[in-house]
C-alpha cells in the first residue's frame, strides 16, 4: 500500500510540473504559479510572469494589440488569434510590441492584420515559437545588439506586402516557413544560424548579412524568389541548401563581391543564374549540383 501511494504521489508531482492546466480564467503553471488572462485589446504587460488568451481578440482602432513593457515574460496565445484592423502601410501598428526588453517568449497562435505581427526594437534573448503571421505588412522582427541570441522556431509567415518575413539581429531561425513576402523571406544579421527553413515567392529568400564571425545557412529551401534565393554577405557557410530560382534574371545563390564563404553540398535548379561567387569564396565544386 505504501508503495502504491508513493507511486501515485510521484505521478501527480510529474503531471503538475510538466503541463500547465487551463480552467476557464485560471492558467496554472507547474510549481503552483498562476498566469494572467488577457481578455481584451489593447493590453499592456507591465510585470514579469505568464500571460495567456482564452479566445481570439481583435483591435479595431489604431495602436498596438499587446505591448510588453517588462522583461521575463511568457505570452501563450493558446492557439487563438490576435487580430488587427488590417495591414496599412501608413500606420505602424504591431500585434505584439516591445522595445529594449529581455527574455520574452511568445508562442502558439496567429497574428493577423498588422504592420508587423511581432516587433522588438532593441532587446535580447526573445523566443517566437509556433506563431503564424498573416495578412500583415511584415512578420516577426527582432532587432537588438550584436549577439542578441534570439530564437524563431516553427513559425509560418504569409504576408506579401513588402516587408521582411522574419528578421533576427543574431540568433537562430529554425524550421520556419515564409511565403509570399515581397521583401526578404528570412533576414539574419550579426551572426547566427538559419537551418531547415523554407521560403518561397520572396524578393530575397534567405539573406545572411555581414556579421562578425559570419552566418551559417544550412539545410534550407528557397523557391521562386525574384532576386536571390540565398544571399550571403560576409565570411559565412552555405551548406546543403536547395534552391529553385525565380525567372530569368534572378540568381539561386549569390555571394557578395568581397565575401569569402564556404559553399558546399547545395543544389540549384531553375531558369535563373544558379551561382554567383564572391572574391575568395570557397566553392567545393564537386559537392554542389547545378553550378
C-alpha positions in Angstrom: 0.0 0.0 0.0 2.8 2.4 0.9 4.5 1.7 -2.4 1.2 2.4 -4.3 0.7 5.7 -2.5 4.3 6.7 -3.2 3.8 5.9 -6.9 0.6 8.0 -7.1 2.3 10.9 -5.4 5.2 10.7 -7.9 2.9 10.7 -10.9 0.9 13.6 -9.5 4.1 15.6 -9.0 5.3 14.9 -12.5 2.0 16.0 -14.0 2.0 19.2 -12.0 5.4 20.1 -13.2 5.3 19.4 -16.9 1.9 20.7 -18.1 0.0 23.9 -17.5 -3.7 23.5 -16.7 -6.3 25.9 -18.1 -9.5 26.1 -16.2 -11.7 29.0 -17.6 -9.9 32.1 -16.2 -7.0 30.4 -14.5 -3.8 29.2 -16.1 -1.9 27.0 -13.6 1.8 26.6 -14.2 3.9 23.7 -12.9 5.2 24.5 -9.4 1.9 26.3 -8.4 2.1 29.6 -10.2 -0.9 31.2 -11.8 -0.9 33.1 -15.1 -2.8 36.3 -16.0 -5.6 36.2 -18.6 -5.7 38.8 -21.4 -9.4 39.4 -22.1 -9.3 42.5 -24.4 -7.2 44.7 -26.6 -5.2 46.9 -26.3 -3.4 45.3 -23.4 -0.1 46.2 -21.7 2.1 43.6 -19.8 4.0 45.6 -17.2 5.2 42.8 -14.9 7.2 39.6 -15.3 5.1 36.4 -15.5 2.8 34.2 -17.6 0.1 35.6 -19.7 -2.5 33.8 -21.9 -5.6 34.1 -24.0 -8.8 32.1 -23.7 -10.3 33.3 -27.0 -9.4 35.3 -30.1 -9.2 39.1 -29.6 -9.5 42.0 -32.1 -8.4 45.6 -32.1 -10.5 47.8 -34.4 -8.7 51.2 -33.8 -5.1 52.3 -34.1 -2.2 51.3 -31.8 -0.7 48.0 -30.8 -2.6 44.9 -29.8 -0.3 43.8 -26.9 2.5 45.9 -25.5 5.2 44.1 -23.4 7.0 46.6 -21.2 8.6 44.1 -18.8 11.4 41.6 -19.0 11.0 37.9 -18.3 7.5 37.4 -19.8 5.9 34.3 -21.3 2.9 35.0 -23.6 0.9 32.0 -24.7 -1.8 32.7 -27.3 -3.2 29.2 -26.6 -4.0 28.7 -30.3 -6.1 31.8 -30.6 -5.8 34.9 -32.8 -4.7 38.5 -32.2 -6.5 40.4 -34.9 -5.7 44.0 -36.0 -7.6 46.4 -38.2 -5.8 45.3 -41.4 -2.4 46.0 -43.0 -1.9 49.7 -43.5 1.5 50.9 -44.8 1.0 54.4 -43.2 0.4 53.2 -39.7 3.0 51.4 -37.6 0.7 49.2 -35.5 2.0 46.0 -34.2 0.3 42.9 -32.9 2.8 42.5 -30.1 5.3 45.3 -29.5 8.4 45.5 -27.3 11.3 48.0 -27.0 14.5 47.1 -25.3 13.1 44.1 -23.4 14.9 40.9 -22.3 13.9 37.3 -22.2 10.4 37.3 -23.6 8.7 34.2 -25.1 5.7 34.4 -27.4 4.1 31.2 -28.6 1.2 29.2 -30.1 -1.2 31.5 -32.0 -1.9 33.7 -35.0 -1.4 37.4 -35.6 -3.3 38.9 -38.5 -3.9 42.4 -39.9 -0.9 44.3 -38.5 2.0 46.4 -39.8 4.2 43.7 -38.2 3.0 40.7 -36.2 5.8 40.9 -33.6 8.2 43.8 -33.2 11.2 44.3 -30.9 13.4 47.4 -31.5 16.4 46.7 -29.3 16.2 43.7 -27.0 17.8 40.3 -26.5 17.1 36.6 -25.8 13.5 36.6 -27.1 11.8 33.5 -28.5 9.0 33.2 -31.0 7.6 29.7 -31.2 4.8 28.2 -33.3 3.4 31.5 -34.4 1.5 32.3 -37.6 1.6 35.8 -39.1 -0.7 36.6 -42.0 -2.4 39.5 -43.8 0.1 41.9 -42.5 2.9 44.1 -44.0 5.6 42.2 -42.2 6.0 39.2 -39.9 8.4 38.8 -36.9 11.1 41.5 -36.4 13.7 41.1 -33.6 16.2 43.9 -33.5 18.9 44.2 -30.9 22.6 44.4 -30.1 25.3 42.2 -31.6 24.9 38.6 -30.3 21.3 39.2 -29.1 20.6 35.4 -29.1 17.0 35.4 -30.5 15.2 32.2 -31.5 12.4 31.9 -34.0 11.2 28.4 -34.5 8.3 26.6 -36.2 6.6 29.8 -37.3 4.6 30.4 -40.5 4.7 33.8 -42.1 2.5 34.6 -45.1 2.4 38.4 -45.5 3.0 39.5 -49.1 3.0 43.3 -48.6 6.7 44.2 -48.9 8.4 44.0 -45.5 10.6 41.2 -44.2 9.0 37.9 -43.2 11.4 37.2 -40.3 14.3 39.4 -39.2 16.8 38.5 -36.5 19.7 40.5 -35.4 21.6 37.5 -34.1 20.4 34.0 -33.1 18.7 31.1 -34.7 15.9 30.7 -37.2 14.9 27.1 -37.4 12.0 25.2 -39.1 10.1 28.3 -40.3 8.0 28.7 -43.4 7.8 32.1 -45.2 5.6 32.5 -48.2 4.8 35.5 -50.5 6.9 38.2 -48.9 7.6 41.0 -51.3 10.7 41.7 -49.2 13.2 39.3 -47.7 11.9 36.0 -46.5 14.3 35.5 -43.6 17.0 38.1 -42.8 19.7 37.3 -40.3 22.3 39.9 -39.2 25.1 39.9 -36.7 25.9 36.2 -36.9 23.8 33.2 -36.2 22.3 30.2 -37.8 19.5 29.6 -40.3 18.6 25.9 -40.5 15.8 23.9 -42.0 13.7 26.9 -43.1 11.5 27.0 -46.3 10.9 30.3 -48.2 9.0 30.9 -51.4 7.9 33.8 -53.7 10.0 36.3 -51.9 12.4 39.1 -53.2 15.4 37.6 -51.4 14.6 34.3 -49.9 17.3 33.9 -47.3 19.6 36.8 -46.5 22.8 36.4 -44.4 24.1 39.8 -43.7 27.6 41.0 -42.7 28.4 39.8 -39.3 31.5 39.3 -37.1 32.1 35.6 -37.3 29.7 35.1 -40.2 26.4 33.3 -40.7 25.6 29.6 -41.1 22.9 28.9 -43.7 22.3 25.1 -43.7 19.5 22.8 -44.9 17.1 25.5 -46.1 15.0 25.6 -49.3 14.2 28.7 -51.4 11.8 28.6 -54.3 10.8 31.2 -57.0 12.4 34.3 -55.4 12.6 37.2 -57.7 16.2 38.4 -57.0 18.1 35.9 -54.9 17.2 32.5 -53.4 20.1 32.8 -50.9 22.3 35.9 -50.5 25.3 35.8 -48.3 27.4 38.9 -47.4 30.4 38.4 -45.1 32.5 35.3 -44.3 29.9 32.6 -43.9 29.0 29.0 -44.6 26.3 28.0 -47.1 25.8 24.2 -46.8 23.3 21.7 -48.0 20.6 24.1 -49.3 18.1 23.5 -52.1 17.2 26.4 -54.4 14.8 26.7 -57.4 15.5 30.1 -59.0 12.8 32.6 -60.0 12.5 33.9 -63.6 15.4 34.7 -65.8 17.4 37.5 -64.2 17.2 36.0 -60.7 20.1 34.1 -59.0 19.9 31.0 -56.9 22.9 31.6 -54.6 24.6 35.0 -54.6 27.7 35.7 -52.6 28.6 39.4 -52.0 31.5 40.5 -54.2 34.0 40.8 -51.3 32.8 37.8 -49.4 34.9 34.7 -48.6 32.2 32.0 -48.0 32.3 28.2 -47.9 29.7 26.9 -50.4 29.2 23.2 -50.5 26.6 20.4 -50.9 23.9 22.8 -52.3 21.5 22.0 -55.2 20.3 24.8 -57.6 17.9 24.5 -60.5 15.6 26.8 -62.5 15.7 29.4 -65.2 17.8 32.0 -63.5 21.6 32.2 -62.8 22.5 29.3 -60.5 25.5 30.7 -58.7 27.5 33.9 -58.4 30.6 33.6 -56.2 32.3 36.4 -54.3 36.0 37.1 -54.2 37.7 34.4 -52.1 34.6 32.2 -52.0 35.5 28.5 -51.4 33.3 26.7 -53.8 33.6 22.9 -53.4 32.5 22.3 -57.0 32.3 18.5 -56.8 29.8 18.7 -54.0 27.3 21.2 -55.4 24.7 20.3 -58.0 23.6 22.7 -60.8 26.5 25.1 -60.6 
